[in-house]
Amino acid sequence: MKTGPILIIEDDVDDQEFIIDALQTLGVNNQIELFDNGLKALDYLNTTEQQPFLILSDVNLPVMNGLQVKFEIQNNEYLKKKSIPFIFLSTSADMKAVSEAFDLNVQGFFVKENTYDGITQQLKQIIEYWRNCRHPNNKQ
């Protein structure tokens, strides 16, 4: 089992709670690191020695948006080598944002489900996929 923390970059408190509750319902035991803007998340990534399991980020964030965070990770050799799966969970899928995200090699872009069962199922699929996926920093 991949044990690194899951980073949630989300400024809406209701969405934060929704995602965390859904992860708990799924029995996800990974530590959760919660950030309400992209700059705080980037500061954490640049200073932690942990190998995060997954980043779940909104696109529209204060201070530094999700696309900027992904750009900074992509252009930082230390962070790029960590090969952290970066998934966008956003309330809308503006085609410009989707295109920009995939230009930055994002690993997924999802419109957040607006029901508890919907977001739980969505997160289940994401978590299961990345738990089973191999990438350069797998310790298994």
C-alpha positions as CSV (number, residue, x, y, z in Angstrom):
1,M,0.0,0.0,0.0
2,K,1.3,3.5,-0.9
3,T,1.5,5.3,2.4
4,G,2.6,8.8,1.5
5,P,0.3,11.8,2.3
6,I,-2.5,12.9,0.0
7,L,-2.3,16.6,-0.7
8,I,-5.6,18.4,-1.1
9,I,-5.3,21.9,-2.5
10,E,-8.8,23.4,-2.2
11,D,-9.9,26.8,-0.9
12,D,-13.6,26.0,-0.4
13,V,-14.1,24.7,3.2
14,D,-17.2,22.7,2.3
15,D,-15.4,21.0,-0.6
16,Q,-12.5,20.3,1.7
17,E,-14.8,18.5,4.2
18,F,-16.6,16.7,1.4
19,I,-13.4,15.3,0.0
20,I,-11.9,14.3,3.4
21,D,-15.2,12.7,4.5
22,A,-15.3,10.7,1.2
23,L,-11.7,9.5,1.7
24,Q,-12.5,8.4,5.3
25,T,-15.6,6.5,4.0
26,L,-13.4,4.7,1.6
27,G,-11.0,3.7,4.4
28,V,-8.1,5.7,3.0
29,N,-5.6,5.8,5.8
30,N,-3.1,8.1,4.2
31,Q,-2.2,11.3,6.1
32,I,-4.1,14.3,4.6
33,E,-2.2,17.5,4.0
34,L,-4.7,20.3,3.4
35,F,-3.8,23.6,1.7
36,D,-6.2,26.5,0.9
37,N,-3.9,28.0,-1.8
38,G,-1.3,26.8,-4.2
39,L,1.6,28.7,-2.8
40,K,1.3,26.9,0.6
41,A,1.2,23.6,-1.1
42,L,4.2,24.4,-3.2
43,D,6.1,25.5,-0.1
44,Y,5.3,22.2,1.6
45,L,6.4,20.2,-1.4
46,N,9.7,22.0,-1.6
47,T,10.4,21.4,2.1
48,T,9.0,18.0,2.9
49,E,11.1,14.8,2.8
50,Q,8.0,12.7,2.5
51,Q,7.0,11.1,-0.8
52,P,3.4,12.3,-1.3
53,F,1.1,9.6,-2.8
54,L,-1.2,12.0,-4.7
55,I,-2.1,15.6,-5.2
56,L,-5.8,16.5,-5.6
57,S,-6.1,20.2,-6.6
58,D,-8.7,22.7,-7.6
59,V,-7.9,24.9,-10.6
60,N,-9.2,28.2,-9.2
61,L,-7.3,29.0,-6.1
62,P,-6.2,32.2,-4.4
63,V,-2.5,33.4,-4.4
64,M,-1.4,30.7,-6.9
65,N,-3.9,28.7,-8.9
66,G,-3.7,25.0,-9.6
67,L,-2.2,25.4,-13.1
68,Q,0.6,27.5,-11.7
69,V,1.3,24.9,-9.0
70,K,1.5,22.2,-11.7
71,F,3.8,24.4,-13.8
72,E,6.1,25.0,-10.9
73,I,6.3,21.2,-10.1
74,Q,6.9,20.4,-13.8
75,N,9.8,22.9,-13.9
76,N,11.5,22.0,-10.6
77,E,13.8,19.0,-11.0
78,Y,13.5,18.0,-7.3
79,L,9.7,18.0,-7.4
80,K,9.5,16.5,-11.0
81,K,11.6,13.5,-9.9
82,K,9.2,12.7,-7.1
83,S,6.7,11.7,-9.8
84,I,3.7,12.7,-7.7
85,P,0.4,12.0,-9.5
86,F,-1.4,15.4,-10.0
87,I,-5.1,15.3,-10.4
88,F,-7.4,18.3,-10.9
89,L,-10.8,18.2,-9.2
90,S,-12.7,21.3,-10.2
91,T,-16.3,22.5,-10.2
92,S,-16.1,23.2,-13.9
93,A,-14.1,21.9,-16.8
94,D,-13.4,25.0,-18.9
95,M,-11.8,23.6,-22.1
96,K,-9.0,26.1,-21.9
97,A,-8.1,25.0,-18.4
98,V,-8.3,21.3,-19.4
99,S,-6.0,22.0,-22.4
100,E,-3.5,23.9,-20.3
101,A,-3.6,21.2,-17.6
102,F,-2.7,18.5,-20.1
103,D,-0.1,20.7,-21.7
104,L,1.5,20.5,-18.2
105,N,1.3,16.7,-18.2
106,V,-1.4,16.5,-15.5
107,Q,-2.5,12.9,-14.8
108,G,-6.2,13.6,-14.7
109,F,-8.9,16.3,-14.8
110,F,-12.3,15.7,-13.2
111,V,-15.3,17.8,-12.6
112,K,-16.1,17.4,-8.9
113,E,-19.3,15.4,-8.4
114,N,-21.8,17.3,-6.4
115,T,-23.2,14.5,-4.3
116,Y,-21.5,12.6,-1.5
117,D,-22.0,9.2,-3.3
118,G,-20.7,10.8,-6.5
119,I,-17.5,12.2,-5.0
120,T,-16.9,9.0,-3.1
121,Q,-17.1,6.9,-6.2
122,Q,-15.0,9.4,-8.1
123,L,-12.3,9.3,-5.4
124,K,-12.5,5.5,-5.2
125,Q,-11.6,5.2,-8.9
126,I,-8.7,7.7,-8.6
127,I,-7.3,6.1,-5.4
128,E,-7.5,2.6,-6.7
129,Y,-5.9,3.5,-10.0
130,W,-2.9,5.2,-8.4
131,R,-2.6,2.5,-5.8
132,N,-2.2,-0.1,-8.5
133,C,-0.2,2.1,-11.0
134,R,3.6,1.8,-11.2
135,H,5.8,4.9,-11.4
136,P,9.4,5.7,-10.8
137,N,9.2,6.2,-7.1
138,N,7.3,3.0,-6.2
139,K,8.9,1.3,-3.3
140,Q,7.0,-1.9,-3.9
